[in-house]
Amino acid sequence: MVEELVTAGVALACTGTVYLMAAARVIKQYERGVVLRLGRLASQVREPGFTMIVPLVDRLRKVNMQIVTMPVPAQEGITRDNVTVRVDAVVYFKVVDAADAVIRVEDYRFAVSQMAQTSLRSIIGKSELDDLLSNREKLNQGLELMMDSPAIGWGVTVDRVEIKDVSLPETMKRSMARQAEATRDRRARVINADAELQASRKLAEAAAAMSDQPAALQLRLLQTVVAVAAEKNSTLVLPFPVELLRFLERSGLQAQAQTAAAEAERDGGRRPAPAAPRPSRTAVEHGAEAALPPELADLPPVEDLP
């Protein structure tokens, strides 16, 4: 009798252990458990932690509630301006209702992947090439809205969609490169022409200022000679300016006239000589020509100088 009781107790303990092992389940923090009892959905979704099910009666399916990063394969399409492109993207989504993700769709990951590919093809056909290259934020929002509407019924929400890369044909790349080069060349020419216009205006102002003071032109010439000669030891051949000849000639004539007047005053004694009228420029020049030394006698008159 005792042996039978011990045997029955051992058998009961083994049965309980097997039942416990078959019924015990552990659900992780980022998971939710959906129980199907005899094929029907249980009313309550199991929360994270330790839970029990009825073996051979209940079936527990764990659903991951984390955000899933799914790459979308590159899709080839024709844009609205008839350019063939290949576009790939990345979809970020997560399950918000574990029961709907199990009951309403067979495989929610595959469904989201196919929907992302079809939506990407659709958005390529509705967009132009410039939008795909420069206005991606708007296209990303459009893709998110196209995918989020049907995914809500599956217990899935699309968190974000990003267009990752846009591949262009080689001919289109070369055309765009030529266009960019032509645009930059046009900008460079416009800037250069603007600089020439400003420089010409400043030079006109400088010429007007120098025309009032002829000596300024001579000073500018000397400054240019100094600037050129400061860099390298070189020989400069410059034309002798006519203005300098006129200046030297006038200075020589005035010096000779002053010398003649001083000598005449000295020869006349202490008597003050009567004030004579100031000779005209022509008379002074002709009188100076008669008194010029032989070296300066061959110089042309002032009026004939250019």
Steps between C-alpha positions, in 0.01 A plus 500: 500500500776740592688414186192569291454839667865589445477397137182702452662804665805476282284466191290797605809710564645410163168583334485833677856580401433416138179703506677795658776490245247484220281779638764744624596789271719808542424814301777758466458868569487601132251224410131436536331161506192416291321184614288294262282259697362226278554730204320794650665818623511541872361823627814609680848560358767363730733761648877456554600260773411144603171360370323164474304343217301181466713244316350351186219754524667841487752624249712802591648728235750763605497830311801734503398857584835662416554737209601297195746636245421355159698587186295534184665349191594744224204569273544615141248740356443792266445844647241746380762676283592168329826416680578141598622473859561236766392593852538307824367591843481397866177446696471529879182346643376330815204293620251688716233228524635148537161332448434677169854426380433128553136476394450756221807428288687179430853647520510866587872536419454369147188712457680817605792419268275452197300810580822704530618384157173583327475837673857583399424421136191714516680797649772476232242526223334803660820697563754681288873445506571829679260400780672164544839669528423810705153474655520166677327612818175551316531163325574327830185644651301388198636146528420491870139601440457247218629216718346599832139494384472125423748401770275631778254218434778247548591629845817656359597866487767640269731716705718637220596449135829625356614500137857375523649528152403611149700344216507686168611382155852595396374719213284698742795543738715640218221736392453627854876549536511706179203706618664572835827593329322737261314662788820560695674633188213745447527620859875546467461705183231719654718563807800581279296742288367669813854539630612653169210746513585609854870529411420715195289734712777538756757560225275767349479672837878475541557646152266788578690571822840485328388730219462781754856449628744395223773445757297214646545306177876539529492380861290202402747416224788514745313278745438246225869500408597448864250214538629326185866548585459378859425140402787428259809677378398587149552771243199714423460690172248780548401782264597843634175681583431818311358666809837465673671666200261791520557532873879501462485748214282741695724466805813574293346804336386642830845447655671676209259793514561540872879493445481763227286725718743466790797590277320802357414624847858457612638688194258787553641579844300577800237686302187300491412407151160605381249229526459350161183328397508128531583357163259263346565133487578514129750785542672326786522182304642679192745694714603184676550326170754760397692451824484120505830313478573296188396174675140625550474706181384199297198430724165578335294788639242431770205549267628232259537237772219241506 
